[in-house]
């Protein structure tokens, strides 16, 4: 009998990857808290996860110059980024609210850890089933 990992792992493998990408975006916001005219961005986690679960969208980009960068975020994630509206934007046009970003980053890290623990328990269960324990 073959193991279907998609049904065995549920949504947690996609959630773990998306939480990692969101951590990059939030860390970038925090790092640019003092950059003039920097606009804070974020990912709508629920909408992107729903899209990843249904595979309803496909975005392919072509690198036409060697100067194009691909190291920060995948094109799929960049397409899902949204600008955040600041409650109290700074005079220099920066919309990063440091305390809010840090709270979002901490919340995301806790949820990342929870998804990781769920995946870990799923793999332990699969291992026990394979060993016949």
Sine and cosine of phi, psi and omega as CSV:
sin_phi,cos_phi,sin_psi,cos_psi,sin_omega,cos_omega
0.00,0.00,0.79,-0.61,-0.02,-1.00
-0.99,0.11,0.52,-0.85,0.03,-1.00
-1.00,-0.08,0.79,-0.61,0.08,-1.00
-1.00,-0.08,0.97,-0.24,-0.08,-1.00
-0.92,0.39,-0.49,0.87,0.03,-1.00
-0.88,0.48,-0.69,0.73,0.01,-1.00
-0.99,0.16,-0.47,0.88,-0.02,-1.00
-0.96,0.30,-0.60,0.80,-0.07,-1.00
-1.00,-0.06,-0.34,0.94,0.01,-1.00
0.93,0.36,-0.59,-0.81,-0.09,-1.00
-1.00,0.07,-0.16,0.99,-0.19,-0.98
-0.93,0.37,-0.52,0.85,0.03,-1.00
-0.93,0.36,-0.65,0.76,0.07,-1.00
-0.93,0.37,-0.64,0.77,0.00,-1.00
-0.90,0.44,-0.63,0.78,0.00,-1.00
-0.90,0.44,-0.71,0.71,0.02,-1.00
-0.90,0.43,-0.68,0.74,-0.01,-1.00
-0.93,0.37,-0.62,0.79,0.07,-1.00
-0.89,0.46,-0.61,0.79,0.06,-1.00
-0.90,0.44,-0.67,0.74,0.05,-1.00
-0.91,0.41,-0.63,0.78,0.01,-1.00
-0.92,0.40,-0.59,0.81,0.05,-1.00
-0.87,0.49,-0.62,0.78,0.05,-1.00
-0.88,0.48,-0.70,0.72,-0.03,-1.00
-0.91,0.41,-0.72,0.70,-0.02,-1.00
-0.92,0.39,-0.63,0.78,0.05,-1.00
-0.90,0.44,-0.61,0.79,0.06,-1.00
-0.90,0.44,-0.64,0.77,0.07,-1.00
-0.88,0.48,-0.71,0.70,-0.02,-1.00
-0.90,0.44,-0.67,0.74,-0.01,-1.00
-0.90,0.43,-0.45,0.89,-0.04,-1.00
-0.97,-0.25,0.42,0.91,-0.04,-1.00
-0.89,0.46,-0.45,0.90,-0.02,-1.00
-0.96,-0.28,0.15,0.99,-0.01,-1.00
-0.99,0.11,0.85,-0.53,0.00,-1.00
-0.87,0.50,0.66,-0.75,0.04,-1.00
0.90,0.43,0.23,0.97,0.06,-1.00
-0.97,0.26,0.71,-0.70,0.00,-1.00
-0.96,-0.28,0.84,-0.55,0.00,-1.00
-0.91,0.40,0.63,-0.78,0.01,-1.00
-0.79,-0.61,0.30,-0.95,0.02,-1.00
-0.39,-0.92,0.17,-0.99,0.03,-1.00
-0.93,-0.36,0.72,-0.70,0.14,-0.99
-0.98,0.21,1.00,-0.08,-0.16,-0.99
-0.83,0.55,-0.75,0.66,-0.06,-1.00
-0.89,0.45,-0.68,0.73,-0.03,-1.00
-0.92,0.38,-0.67,0.74,0.00,-1.00
-0.93,0.37,-0.66,0.75,0.02,-1.00
-0.90,0.45,-0.64,0.76,0.05,-1.00
-0.89,0.46,-0.64,0.77,0.04,-1.00
-0.92,0.40,-0.62,0.78,0.02,-1.00
-0.94,0.35,-0.57,0.82,0.01,-1.00
-0.93,0.37,-0.59,0.81,-0.03,-1.00
-1.00,-0.06,-0.18,0.98,-0.06,-1.00
0.78,0.63,0.67,0.74,-0.11,-0.99
-0.99,0.12,-0.14,0.99,0.00,-1.00
-0.73,-0.68,0.45,-0.89,0.03,-1.00
-0.62,-0.79,0.83,-0.56,0.01,-1.00
-0.81,-0.59,0.84,-0.55,0.06,-1.00
-0.83,-0.56,0.75,-0.66,0.02,-1.00
-0.89,-0.46,0.47,-0.88,-0.02,-1.00
-0.92,-0.40,0.72,-0.69,0.04,-1.00
-1.00,0.05,0.96,-0.28,-0.09,-1.00
-0.99,-0.11,-0.12,0.99,0.01,-1.00
-0.62,-0.79,0.56,-0.83,0.00,-1.00
-0.93,0.36,-0.25,0.97,0.02,-1.00
-0.99,0.14,-0.17,0.99,0.01,-1.00
-0.93,0.38,0.65,-0.76,-0.03,-1.00
-0.98,-0.18,0.62,-0.79,0.05,-1.00
-0.73,-0.69,0.20,0.98,-0.15,-0.99
-0.99,0.11,-0.51,0.86,-0.13,-0.99
-0.97,0.24,-0.85,0.53,-0.05,-1.00
-0.67,-0.74,0.48,-0.88,0.08,-1.00
-0.94,0.33,0.43,-0.90,0.02,-1.00
-0.86,0.52,-0.53,0.85,0.01,-1.00
-0.90,0.44,-0.68,0.74,0.01,-1.00
-0.94,0.35,-0.67,0.74,-0.02,-1.00
-0.86,0.52,-0.55,0.83,0.01,-1.00
-0.94,0.35,-0.41,0.91,-0.05,-1.00
-1.00,-0.05,-0.07,1.00,-0.01,-1.00
-0.95,0.31,0.63,-0.78,0.04,-1.00
-0.81,-0.58,0.50,-0.87,0.08,-1.00
-0.98,0.17,0.60,-0.80,0.00,-1.00
-0.99,-0.13,0.68,-0.74,0.07,-1.00
-1.00,0.05,0.86,-0.51,-0.05,-1.00
-0.98,0.21,0.59,-0.80,0.08,-1.00
-0.95,0.30,-0.64,0.76,0.00,-1.00
-0.67,-0.74,0.99,0.13,-0.01,-1.00
-0.92,0.40,0.47,-0.88,-0.01,-1.00
-0.98,0.18,0.21,-0.98,-0.03,-1.00
-0.90,0.43,-0.53,0.85,-0.05,-1.00
-0.99,0.12,0.12,0.99,0.06,-1.00
1.00,0.00,0.00,1.00,0.02,-1.00
-0.97,0.23,0.74,-0.68,-0.02,-1.00
-0.96,-0.26,0.17,0.99,0.02,-1.00
-0.98,0.19,0.83,-0.55,0.14,-0.99
-0.96,-0.28,0.98,-0.22,-0.22,-0.97
-0.81,0.59,-0.72,0.70,-0.03,-1.00
-0.91,0.42,-0.63,0.78,0.05,-1.00
-0.91,0.42,-0.68,0.73,0.00,-1.00
-0.90,0.44,-0.67,0.74,0.00,-1.00
-0.91,0.41,-0.61,0.79,0.05,-1.00
-0.91,0.41,-0.68,0.73,0.04,-1.00
-0.90,0.44,-0.65,0.76,0.01,-1.00
-0.90,0.44,-0.69,0.73,0.02,-1.00
-0.90,0.43,-0.70,0.72,0.04,-1.00
-0.87,0.49,-0.69,0.72,0.01,-1.00
-0.89,0.45,-0.65,0.76,0.01,-1.00
-0.90,0.43,-0.64,0.77,0.03,-1.00
-0.91,0.41,-0.68,0.74,0.02,-1.00
-0.93,0.36,-0.55,0.83,0.09,-1.00
-0.87,0.49,-0.73,0.68,0.00,-1.00
-0.88,0.47,-0.63,0.78,0.02,-1.00
-0.90,0.44,-0.70,0.71,0.04,-1.00
-0.89,0.45,-0.62,0.79,0.03,-1.00
-0.90,0.44,-0.66,0.75,0.02,-1.00
-0.92,0.39,-0.62,0.78,0.07,-1.00
-0.88,0.47,-0.71,0.70,0.02,-1.00
-0.89,0.46,-0.67,0.75,0.01,-1.00
-0.87,0.50,-0.69,0.72,0.01,-1.00
-0.92,0.38,-0.57,0.82,0.06,-1.00
-0.89,0.45,-0.71,0.71,0.00,-1.00
-0.92,0.40,-0.61,0.79,0.06,-1.00
-0.89,0.45,-0.66,0.75,0.04,-1.00
-0.90,0.43,-0.67,0.74,0.04,-1.00
-0.90,0.44,-0.64,0.77,0.03,-1.00
-0.89,0.45,-0.68,0.73,0.03,-1.00
-0.90,0.44,-0.63,0.78,0.01,-1.00
-0.92,0.39,-0.64,0.77,-0.01,-1.00
-0.93,0.37,-0.65,0.76,0.00,-1.00
-0.96,0.27,-0.29,0.96,0.00,-1.00
0.98,0.17,0.46,0.89,-0.01,-1.00
-1.00,0.09,0.00,0.00,0.00,0.00
